[in-house]
Amino acid sequence: MSHFNLKSLSFYGVAIGSVVILFNVVSAYGEAKLKAPPAIDGRYRISAQNLPECLKSQALILNIQQSGIYLSGSLLPADNSAHSESTAKEKPSLTGLWQNQQLNLSGSVPHVTTCNNPAVNIQGRIESKNIAGKMRLSSIPGEVEFTAQPEPVQQQKKEH
């Protein structure tokens, strides 16, 4: 009795060949069609022309954390303490999505005490590493346009 039966060898050869072909097809599709979204997480300093009265007295930082298309973050005063920074990272007050080169964040602003914790909705897009967008606070009518520049990595690490 031979261990190398022609039927068995042809069956296993076809099965292994099919798996290899299927793997190559799926890999080629994934490399061509499936792309991870660009990383936008980090700290962005907000400069706005028409900030509402409760925000004019302070510079703002938009701190974004990213996991794929899901975003979380916080809107913080630029002169915040390391403790409030770590609290904002542990319990971000904003949540949203990054889709089609657009970011949408909404939630509350508990770390900006001069605005009595209004609800905020932030919509923006990346333009040459900056975020250009609109911010809507529940405490004021209308939208505020803003531009946010990323802070250098060295500055981010020093403030932690």
N, CA, C and O of each residue as an XYZ file, in Angstrom:
640
protein
N       0.843     -1.179      0.000
C       0.000      0.000      0.000
C       0.883      1.234      0.000
O       1.767      1.378      0.844
N       0.645      2.097     -0.922
C       1.462      3.294     -1.078
C       0.849      4.458     -0.299
O      -0.368      4.647     -0.300
N       1.705      5.232      0.364
C       1.238      6.415      1.095
C       0.939      7.567      0.148
O       0.254      8.514      0.534
N       1.420      7.510     -1.041
C       1.241      8.584     -2.005
C       0.189      8.201     -3.035
O       0.514      7.836     -4.165
N      -1.053      8.287     -2.639
C      -2.164      8.001     -3.537
C      -2.341      9.204     -4.465
O      -2.304     10.346     -4.006
N      -2.531      8.963     -5.750
C      -2.652     10.038     -6.729
C      -3.858     10.932     -6.445
O      -3.770     12.148     -6.617
N      -4.978     10.357     -6.014
C      -6.175     11.150     -5.691
C      -5.904     12.081     -4.513
O      -6.266     13.257     -4.550
N      -5.276     11.563     -3.484
C      -4.988     12.375     -2.293
C      -4.013     13.497     -2.627
O      -4.210     14.638     -2.211
N      -2.968     13.177     -3.372
C      -1.993     14.203     -3.735
C      -2.622     15.296     -4.579
O      -2.340     16.475     -4.364
N      -3.466     14.935     -5.532
C      -4.112     15.964     -6.365
C      -5.085     16.795     -5.544
O      -5.172     18.008     -5.738
N      -5.826     16.162     -4.621
C      -6.754     16.919     -3.764
C      -5.996     17.947     -2.918
O      -6.364     19.121     -2.886
N      -4.941     17.503     -2.237
C      -4.178     18.419     -1.394
C      -3.456     19.482     -2.217
O      -3.332     20.622     -1.772
N      -2.991     19.137     -3.378
C      -2.357     20.120     -4.251
C      -3.322     21.209     -4.685
O      -2.978     22.391     -4.668
N      -4.546     20.809     -5.078
C      -5.568     21.788     -5.477
C      -5.980     22.639     -4.272
O      -6.153     23.850     -4.409
N      -6.140     22.028     -3.102
C      -6.545     22.774     -1.908
C      -5.488     23.804     -1.526
O      -5.817     24.959     -1.253
N      -4.239     23.401     -1.505
C      -3.156     24.317     -1.137
C      -3.023     25.416     -2.189
O      -2.851     26.582     -1.834
N      -3.097     25.073     -3.462
C      -3.026     26.074     -4.523
C      -4.168     27.077     -4.437
O      -3.962     28.273     -4.645
N      -5.374     26.595     -4.129
C      -6.529     27.497     -3.997
C      -6.338     28.472     -2.844
O      -6.659     29.654     -2.966
N      -5.820     27.980     -1.728
C      -5.587     28.851     -0.573
C      -4.536     29.904     -0.907
O      -4.694     31.065     -0.531
N      -3.484     29.529     -1.595
C      -2.433     30.477     -1.967
C      -2.988     31.546     -2.912
O      -2.706     32.731     -2.735
N      -3.759     31.147     -3.895
C      -4.357     32.110     -4.834
C      -5.319     33.043     -4.106
O      -5.283     34.256     -4.309
N      -6.183     32.477     -3.256
C      -7.127     33.305     -2.499
C      -6.386     34.298     -1.603
O      -6.781     35.461     -1.519
N      -5.336     33.866     -0.945
C      -4.541     34.754     -0.099
C      -3.942     35.892     -0.917
O      -3.977     37.043     -0.482
N      -3.396     35.595     -2.087
C      -2.813     36.635     -2.936
C      -3.858     37.626     -3.420
O      -3.586     38.826     -3.473
N      -5.056     37.152     -3.778
C      -6.125     38.041     -4.234
C      -6.556     38.972     -3.101
O      -6.684     40.180     -3.304
N      -6.777     38.420     -1.922
C      -7.208     39.233     -0.772
C      -6.117     40.231     -0.383
O      -6.425     41.380     -0.065
N      -4.862     39.819     -0.402
C      -3.765     40.729     -0.068
C      -3.654     41.872     -1.074
O      -3.458     43.025     -0.689
N      -3.780     41.553     -2.360
C      -3.702     42.594     -3.390
C      -4.856     43.584     -3.242
O      -4.654     44.790     -3.383
N      -6.059     43.092     -2.962
C      -7.211     43.974     -2.760
C      -6.986     44.869     -1.550
O      -7.238     46.072     -1.620
N      -6.519     44.306     -0.447
C      -6.294     45.087      0.766
C      -5.264     46.180      0.574
O      -5.448     47.298      1.056
N      -4.191     45.876     -0.120
C      -3.151     46.877     -0.354
C      -3.628     47.985     -1.281
O      -3.213     49.136     -1.140
N      -4.496     47.646     -2.225
C      -4.963     48.636     -3.194
C      -6.131     49.466     -2.677
O      -6.193     50.666     -2.945
N      -7.047     48.865     -1.953
C      -8.298     49.534     -1.605
C      -8.429     49.948     -0.144
O      -9.149     50.900      0.156
N      -7.769     49.277      0.747
C      -7.941     49.554      2.172
C      -6.769     50.376      2.686
O      -5.644     49.884      2.763
N      -7.031     51.607      3.030
C      -5.984     52.501      3.536
C      -6.383     52.997      4.924
O      -7.540     53.340      5.166
N      -5.431     53.029      5.808
C      -5.678     53.582      7.136
C      -5.811     55.092      7.024
O      -5.125     55.716      6.214
N      -6.685     55.687      7.826
C      -6.790     57.147      7.785
C      -5.501     57.782      8.278
O      -4.800     57.196      9.103
N      -5.179     58.968      7.787
C      -3.952     59.624      8.249
C      -4.054     59.979      9.735
O      -5.137     60.254     10.252
N      -2.924     59.966     10.390
C      -2.898     60.279     11.822
C      -3.073     61.781     12.018
O      -2.314     62.580     11.469
N      -4.069     62.153     12.797
C      -4.288     63.569     13.110
C      -4.237     63.820     14.607
O      -4.487     64.938     15.058
N      -3.915     62.788     15.385
C      -3.912     62.990     16.828
C      -2.779     63.924     17.232
O      -1.730     63.974     16.589
N      -3.013     64.650     18.295
C      -2.032     65.607     18.786
C      -2.704     66.839     19.353
O      -3.922     66.885     19.529
N      -1.882     67.838     19.635
C      -2.369     69.105     20.201
C      -2.340     70.170     19.127
O      -1.354     70.315     18.404
N      -3.432     70.918     19.027
C      -3.565     71.979     18.037
C      -3.925     73.280     18.741
O      -4.891     73.334     19.502
N      -3.146     74.328     18.488
C      -3.425     75.652     19.059
C      -4.433     76.350     18.160
O      -4.213     76.485     16.956
N      -5.537     76.793     18.748
C      -6.624     77.410     17.989
C      -6.453     78.912     17.938
O      -6.247     79.572     18.956
N      -6.543     79.433     16.736
C      -6.614     80.883     16.561
C      -7.895     81.150     15.781
O      -8.112     80.601     14.701
N      -8.724     81.992     16.346
C      -9.996     82.313     15.712
C     -10.167     83.821     15.676
O      -9.719     84.541     16.568
N     -10.818     84.275     14.636
C     -11.019     85.704     14.492
C     -12.199     86.183     15.337
O     -12.159     87.289     15.875
N     -13.223     85.386     15.458
C     -14.465     85.813     16.108
C     -14.829     84.933     17.294
O     -15.964     84.467     17.397
N     -13.885     84.706     18.179
C     -14.200     83.889     19.353
C     -15.261     84.587     20.196
O     -15.263     85.815     20.287
N     -16.165     83.826     20.813
C     -17.150     84.450     21.688
C     -16.479     85.077     22.904
O     -15.334     84.760     23.224
N     -17.188     85.950     23.565
C     -16.641     86.704     24.696
C     -16.033     85.799     25.763
O     -14.991     86.131     26.329
N     -16.665     84.662     26.046
C     -16.154     83.808     27.121
C     -14.839     83.143     26.758
O     -14.165     82.622     27.647
N     -14.444     83.138     25.489
C     -13.190     82.500     25.070
C     -12.112     83.499     24.655
O     -10.968     83.098     24.442
N     -12.437     84.774     24.534
C     -11.467     85.747     24.020
C     -10.285     85.958     24.944
O      -9.199     86.308     24.483
N     -10.469     85.756     26.219
C      -9.403     86.067     27.159
C      -8.335     84.988     27.249
O      -7.355     85.167     27.972
N      -8.489     83.880     26.542
C      -7.514     82.814     26.683
C      -7.234     82.112     25.354
O      -8.107     82.010     24.492
N      -6.021     81.641     25.213
C      -5.673     80.822     24.051
C      -6.209     79.421     24.301
O      -6.282     78.968     25.443
N      -6.581     78.740     23.227
C      -7.183     77.412     23.361
C      -6.337     76.354     22.670
O      -5.656     76.621     21.679
N      -6.399     75.147     23.220
C      -5.740     73.977     22.652
C      -6.820     72.925     22.394
O      -7.620     72.606     23.274
N      -6.827     72.396     21.174
C      -7.686     71.271     20.842
C      -6.805     70.033     20.895
O      -5.913     69.860     20.064
N      -7.056     69.176     21.870
C      -6.264     67.964     22.069
C      -7.051     66.800     21.465
O      -8.135     66.472     21.948
N      -6.515     66.173     20.410
C      -7.222     65.106     19.703
C      -6.494     63.789     19.909
O      -5.273     63.707     19.774
N      -7.274     62.751     20.242
C      -6.769     61.386     20.311
C      -7.501     60.593     19.238
O      -8.701     60.782     19.038
N      -6.789     59.706     18.544
C      -7.360     59.020     17.393
C      -7.156     57.515     17.501
O      -6.097     57.039     17.909
N      -8.195     56.784     17.127
C      -8.116     55.335     16.986
C      -8.828     54.999     15.686
O     -10.043     54.801     15.669
N      -8.072     54.934     14.600
C      -8.678     54.700     13.284
C      -9.494     55.909     12.878
O      -8.966     57.018     12.781
N     -10.796     55.697     12.638
C     -11.666     56.817     12.275
C     -12.328     57.445     13.493
O     -12.990     58.476     13.371
N     -12.161     56.847     14.656
C     -12.806     57.351     15.870
C     -11.906     58.363     16.562
O     -10.707     58.142     16.734
N     -12.509     59.473     16.955
C     -11.772     60.549     17.608
C     -12.350     60.818     18.983
O     -13.545     60.641     19.223
N     -11.488     61.244     19.870
C     -11.914     61.793     21.149
C     -10.972     62.951     21.427
O      -9.887     63.037     20.852
N     -11.390     63.822     22.297
C     -10.533     64.965     22.561
C     -11.092     65.883     23.614
O     -12.110     65.608     24.250
N     -10.392     66.978     23.775
C     -10.771     67.989     24.752
C     -10.384     69.359     24.231
O      -9.400     69.514     23.507
N     -11.170     70.343     24.610
C     -10.852     71.735     24.330
C     -10.367     72.315     25.652
O     -11.108     72.367     26.633
N      -9.095     72.754     25.662
C      -8.443     73.170     26.905
C      -7.897     74.579     26.785
O      -7.556     75.018     25.687
N      -7.808     75.301     27.905
C      -7.064     76.558     27.873
C      -5.583     76.254     27.675
O      -5.094     75.240     28.173
N      -4.864     77.110     26.961
C      -3.451     76.866     26.661
C      -2.586     76.861     27.915
O      -1.538     76.216     27.942
N      -3.016     77.574     28.950
C      -2.215     77.650     30.178
C      -2.688     76.645     31.234
O      -2.556     76.903     32.431
N      -3.232     75.512     30.807
C      -3.739     74.535     31.768
C      -2.604     73.810     32.472
O      -1.466     73.791     32.001
N      -2.933     73.222     33.594
C      -1.925     72.509     34.378
C      -1.750     71.087     33.854
O      -2.581     70.590     33.093
N      -0.684     70.450     34.261
C      -0.426     69.061     33.851
C      -1.520     68.135     34.377
O      -1.854     67.137     33.739
N      -2.076     68.470     35.546
C      -3.143     67.640     36.121
C      -4.399     67.691     35.252
O      -4.987     66.651     34.958
N      -4.814     68.884     34.840
C      -6.005     68.976     34.002
C      -5.765     68.358     32.634
O      -6.694     67.834     32.019
N      -4.516     68.414     32.145
C      -4.156     67.774     30.869
C      -4.320     66.266     30.970
O      -4.897     65.645     30.077
N      -3.820     65.670     32.047
C      -3.935     64.217     32.197
C      -5.382     63.805     32.430
O      -5.804     62.749     31.960
N      -6.148     64.622     33.149
C      -7.567     64.336     33.339
C      -8.309     64.381     32.015
O      -9.173     63.542     31.759
N      -7.981     65.352     31.172
C      -8.623     65.472     29.864
C      -8.286     64.287     28.965
O      -9.120     63.865     28.164
N      -7.075     63.744     29.087
C      -6.718     62.569     28.280
C      -7.421     61.324     28.773
O      -7.822     60.481     27.971
N      -7.579     61.193     30.086
C      -8.242     60.022     30.645
C      -9.745     60.044     30.389
O     -10.348     59.008     30.109
N     -10.341     61.221     30.485
C     -11.788     61.368     30.293
C     -12.048     62.483     29.294
O     -12.439     63.584     29.682
N     -11.833     62.204     27.997
C     -12.058     63.259     27.001
C     -13.530     63.650     26.950
O     -14.413     62.801     27.071
N     -13.783     64.938     26.771
C     -15.154     65.441     26.781
C     -15.757     65.546     25.389
O     -16.946     65.829     25.246
N     -14.937     65.318     24.352
C     -15.420     65.383     22.974
C     -15.255     64.020     22.304
O     -14.260     63.330     22.530
N     -16.217     63.640     21.492
C     -16.118     62.404     20.717
C     -16.546     62.693     19.292
O     -17.285     63.644     19.036
N     -16.077     61.870     18.366
C     -16.464     62.088     16.983
C     -15.794     61.133     16.025
O     -15.254     60.100     16.419
N     -15.842     61.507     14.737
C     -15.331     60.662     13.658
C     -14.428     61.447     12.721
O     -14.538     62.668     12.606
N     -13.532     60.726     12.054
C     -12.659     61.262     11.009
C     -13.001     60.482      9.753
O     -12.576     59.337      9.596
N     -13.780     61.104      8.842
C     -14.206     60.434      7.622
C     -14.115     61.389      6.445
O     -14.432     62.573      6.565
N     -13.678     60.863      5.300
C     -13.595     61.640      4.066
C     -12.845     62.956      4.270
O     -13.285     64.007      3.806
N     -11.728     62.893      4.956
C     -10.872     64.051      5.230
C     -11.592     65.136      6.035
O     -11.174     66.293      6.006
N     -12.656     64.792      6.747
C     -13.404     65.724      7.596
C     -13.421     65.184      9.019
O     -13.599     63.986      9.239
N     -13.235     66.078      9.979
C     -13.366     65.661     11.370
C     -14.600     66.308     11.965
O     -14.916     67.463     11.679
N     -15.290     65.549     12.795
C     -16.466     66.030     13.517
C     -16.309     65.621     14.970
O     -16.180     64.437     15.279
N     -16.320     66.598     15.854
C     -16.239     66.361     17.285
C     -17.396     67.091     17.963
O     -17.743     68.208     17.580
N     -17.980     66.465     18.957
C     -19.023     67.146     19.726
C     -18.951     66.673     21.171
O     -18.446     65.591     21.469
N     -19.464     67.506     22.045
C     -19.458     67.195     23.470
C     -19.517     68.460     24.288
O     -20.095     69.462     23.866
N     -18.918     68.411     25.459
C     -18.937     69.566     26.359
C     -17.531     70.131     26.518
O     -16.552     69.552     26.046
N     -17.453     71.274     27.192
C     -16.167     71.958     27.387
C     -15.993     72.242     28.884
O     -16.052     73.399     29.301
N     -15.780     71.200     29.691
C     -15.684     71.428     31.138
C     -14.392     72.099     31.590
O     -14.345     72.662     32.683
N     -13.345     72.050     30.771
C     -12.049     72.604     31.188
C     -11.918     74.090     30.888
O     -10.981     74.735     31.359
N     -12.839     74.638     30.116
C     -12.847     76.080     29.843
C     -13.918     76.661     30.747
O     -15.098     76.693     30.396
N     -13.493     77.119     31.918
C     -14.442     77.512     32.963
C     -15.131     78.842     32.682
O     -16.163     79.129     33.288
N     -14.593     79.659     31.782
C     -15.199     80.970     31.533
C     -16.463     80.886     30.682
O     -17.149     81.893     30.513
N     -16.785     79.719     30.147
C     -17.960     79.591     29.273
C     -19.110     78.818     29.900
O     -20.063     78.492     29.193
N     -19.071     78.517     31.161
C     -20.151     77.817     31.850
C     -20.507     76.482     31.214
O     -21.683     76.129     31.129
N     -19.502     75.737     30.767
C     -19.634     74.378     30.256
C     -20.680     74.217     29.148
O     -21.605     73.418     29.295
N     -20.552     74.957     28.048
C     -21.525     74.787     26.968
C     -21.241     73.530     26.152
O     -20.145     72.970     26.203
N     -22.242     73.105     25.407
C     -22.028     72.031     24.436
C     -21.322     72.645     23.235
O     -21.560     73.802     22.889
N     -20.447     71.860     22.599
C     -19.698     72.358     21.456
C     -19.759     71.332     20.335
O     -19.786     70.125     20.576
N     -19.779     71.832     19.112
C     -19.707     70.990     17.930
C     -18.612     71.563     17.042
O     -18.676     72.729     16.652
N     -17.603     70.748     16.718
C     -16.469     71.193     15.916
C     -16.440     70.382     14.628
O     -16.458     69.152     14.656
N     -16.394     71.079     13.511
C     -16.256     70.443     12.204
C     -15.055     71.059     11.522
O     -14.881     72.277     11.545
N     -14.222     70.227     10.913
C     -13.038     70.768     10.270
C     -12.456     69.831      9.240
O     -12.928     68.710      9.049
N     -11.430     70.311      8.587
C     -10.704     69.528      7.590
C      -9.226     69.866      7.724
O      -8.864     70.943      8.197
N      -8.383     68.939      7.306
C      -6.944     69.146      7.363
C      -6.506     69.876      6.096
O      -6.802     69.445      4.981
N      -5.805     70.974      6.285
C      -5.237     71.746      5.179
C      -3.772     71.983      5.496
O      -3.440     72.824      6.331
N      -2.906     71.253      4.838
C      -1.449     71.316      5.043
C      -1.085     71.263      6.533
O      -0.435     72.169      7.056
N      -1.501     70.219      7.184
C      -1.234     69.903      8.600
C      -1.994     70.777      9.590
O      -1.965     70.488     10.786
N      -2.667     71.827      9.147
C      -3.502     72.649     10.020
C      -4.940     72.161      9.929
O      -5.327     71.514      8.956
N      -5.719     72.475     10.940
C      -7.149     72.175     10.906
C      -7.882     73.486     10.680
O      -7.731     74.432     11.453
N      -8.669     73.539      9.626
C      -9.519     74.696      9.348
C     -10.955     74.228      9.527
O     -11.354     73.199      8.982
N     -11.723     74.983     10.288
C     -13.078     74.523     10.526
C     -13.966     75.538     11.170
O     -13.673     76.733     11.214
N     -15.080     75.017     11.677
C     -16.091     75.840     12.345
C     -16.424     75.208     13.687
O     -16.471     73.987     13.839
N     -16.649     76.083     14.646
C     -16.996     75.658     15.990
C     -18.332     76.298     16.356
O     -18.540     77.491     16.135
N     -19.218     75.508     16.907
C     -20.504     76.036     17.348
C     -20.662     75.737     18.834
O     -20.636     74.581     19.256
N     -20.826     76.799     19.619
C     -21.072     76.667     21.054
C     -22.562     76.862     21.308
O     -23.201     77.712     20.688
N     -23.107     76.067     22.225
C     -24.535     76.186     22.515
C     -24.878     77.511     23.182
O     -26.030     77.941     23.138
N     -23.887     78.171     23.804
C     -24.160     79.404     24.526
C     -24.173     80.645     23.631
O     -24.525     81.731     24.091
N     -23.791     80.495     22.350
C     -23.807     81.652     21.448
C     -24.473     81.261     20.132
O     -24.400     80.100     19.728
N     -25.117     82.205     19.460
C     -25.708     81.897     18.157
C     -24.630     81.890     17.067
O     -23.640     82.616     17.160
N     -24.829     81.085     16.064
C     -23.924     81.067     14.915
C     -22.684     80.222     15.119
O     -22.465     79.634     16.178
N     -21.883     80.184     14.072
C     -20.652     79.413     14.080
C     -19.439     80.335     14.106
O     -19.503     81.470     13.633
N     -18.347     79.849     14.652
C     -17.097     80.589     14.710
C     -16.083     79.838     13.852
O     -15.839     78.652     14.075
N     -15.499     80.512     12.883
C     -14.462     79.889     12.066
C     -13.137     79.954     12.815
O     -12.855     80.923     13.521
N     -12.329     78.910     12.651
C     -11.043     78.867     13.333
C     -10.016     78.148     12.473
O     -10.347     77.425     11.534
N      -8.774     78.371     12.826
C      -7.652     77.631     12.267
C      -6.830     77.139     13.450
O      -6.552     77.898     14.379
N      -6.444     75.873     13.414
C      -5.656     75.295     14.504
C      -4.358     74.742     13.935
O      -4.368     73.942     12.999
N      -3.235     75.180     14.513
C      -1.925     74.726     14.075
C      -1.416     73.663     15.041
O      -1.579     73.801     16.254
N      -0.796     72.595     14.516
C      -0.254     71.571     15.416
C       0.908     72.139     16.225
O       1.717     72.916     15.719
N       0.972     71.740     17.477
C       2.094     72.155     18.315
C       3.257     71.211     18.074
O       3.040     70.025     17.825
N       4.478     71.701     18.140
C       5.643     70.825     17.957
C       5.675     69.723     19.013
O       5.218     69.918     20.139
N       6.210     68.581     18.647
C       6.244     67.432     19.542
C       7.049     67.724     20.800
O       6.670     67.266     21.878
N       8.151     68.474     20.701
C       8.967     68.778     21.878
C       8.147     69.563     22.889
O       8.251     69.317     24.090
N       7.331     70.506     22.421
C       6.533     71.317     23.318
C       5.467     70.458     23.988
O       5.172     70.652     25.167
N       4.890     69.517     23.260
C       3.880     68.640     23.834
C       4.480     67.806     24.963
O       3.852     67.638     26.009
N       5.690     67.281     24.760
C       6.309     66.416     25.773
C       6.727     67.209     26.994
O       6.654     66.685     28.106
N       7.166     68.460     26.836
C       7.579     69.278     27.975
C       6.417     69.591     28.885
O       6.595     69.704     30.098
N       5.224     69.733     28.325
C       4.078     70.145     29.125
C       3.453     68.992     29.887
O       2.587     69.224     30.730
N       3.859     67.759     29.624
C       3.262     66.600     30.323
C       3.886     66.418     31.658
O       3.519     65.501     32.392
